[in-house]
Amino acid sequence: MTYEEVMQQLAEMGSEQTKKTLVNHGAREPFYGVKVGDLKKLVKPVKKDQELALSLYESGVSDAMYLAGLTVDPKTITREQLQSWVRGAYWYLLSEYTVASMAAESPYARELAMEWIRSPEEMIAACGWSTYANYLSITPDEQLGIDEIRSLLHEVRDRIHEEQNRVRYTMNGFLISAAAYVKELHEEAIAIAEAVGKVHVNVGNTACKVPLATAYISKMAGMGKIGMKRKTCIC
């Protein structure tokens, strides 16, 4: 498929109802309003052409940008490209999912996560926490820096309620991820989750809810999933 053909397909797949829903979540023009499930129908043809996939993200069209995240090879994307991606991720679906999952599977996962976490820009900082959370979910414990993760958990405990809106959301996700995927830190993360309690995030005119970390971790433990790594975090 050519770039023009993909964009035409996206235009035909979009709907006004989906656009209205996505606007409530933070999307803005230009975009077509394509459901994620429909975007996945284009993954196979786009994945064959990595230059096409990269150009879709550069389009600035939210649907195309999300599709790019599903199709670009994270092992070959460059650090500079990821830096460009995070700067273009203007709402949470792109920053916390598209860019974060791609970065987490790239060779630059930890270093970019730590850099982005320190950003004063809300979407970039949120992307950093989400990147690290995803990185924990797919990386063997023996390859992780336990002391660094523990230090970040302490930051969550001490600062989460004072952080910017979406940063609070992704810090909460990092806490859950540490408890769920890093066995050595499981008990410590639970104690921090209890200290943190409920995290309040303004989710606008949507039905989204912020998961209570203690309850979410308990649910995963009940399913016997503590310490079980995922094969991929790109979805």
Steps between C-alpha positions, in 0.01 A plus 500: 500500500611854435476784750205645309321164497541455875370848572203439271426175685514680834263769373252234392528311832440807715165604645361816654389310810850369565640848437271644766612235746869556429465878528373446855820307568729769357530440126494799269497566128624368271368149560235270356357323804605140429450236768817323615357166394460631147851647497636151564356382169765712326797376705605218269530699175660804669749291699664390176608859429684661790549830319123515450443429868735780603336743260160423653617627837646811341158577347374642830169318446423322826358183341804467271735568792343220705523265200868586467556388859347163417716447194847653546769253610608614850838332459595717204342833592765754591538703817453818300177368349365416845587848621308642206209267573469603863502868405212436261294296748254773600241285679512203731410225250813588305733583788402229749429221253641549148833660590542338841452145374724557199773653718470219757585240235781707348869481596461840671217409738651572840710802405214676323254411775727663759557805281132550425390451861698814587332714234291797616260429211202294618464270198873428481530426873190279482657318207815444704316331787295292258811399308667375817184320611483321165871424514451324834225285352719347227853502643643211708557604860870419481539770233329769707662759726321419824648792694389746232149356493482514879605866490224573249248323721603729785442798270150369427433469872625849578383703199216337311219714642687821414584414138331614178177328404607228254830457681300391806324243285818350360685504833213294635544265204873472570423405861263226385752375244783480754284299738369272227813431298801537732490225761774646717305825540152351528451540875667841513283624213186378677597694812552813290167444324330488840673822602404672174134399511262632236649718227276774362533582130277727296385277214268762353168407346578128480414180683866426575599413855832499678577149627554468874849353512442273799187348348658455157809334643286272715297398195816409307631305798170309519545403135852373570659757270755659733840489334365374166649711222316598183635412154421848370355825626406632156126476447 
